[in-house]
Amino acid sequence: MDKELYTWEQVRAYSVIALHNLLNSANDVNLKNMKLFIDPLQTLYGKDGVTEIAKYLIENYKK
């Protein structure tokens, strides 16, 4: 199986999406739960559009 290569922007975008999903869940914010939220993102969001999704989440973030 070939390895997927990601740009730094894509890696950061996947992290933003995972953190957003974790913060909006009923789970505790910790590293174990962060891993649970970041692992499925590779199959849920394609590499091409992930930076735009993260940008949207950041721009529309409400405290």
Summary of the structure (lengths in Angstrom):
residues: 63
radius of gyration: 12.0
end to end distance: 41.4
largest distance: 41.4
contacts: 134
relative contact order: 0.20
helix: 60%
strand: 0%
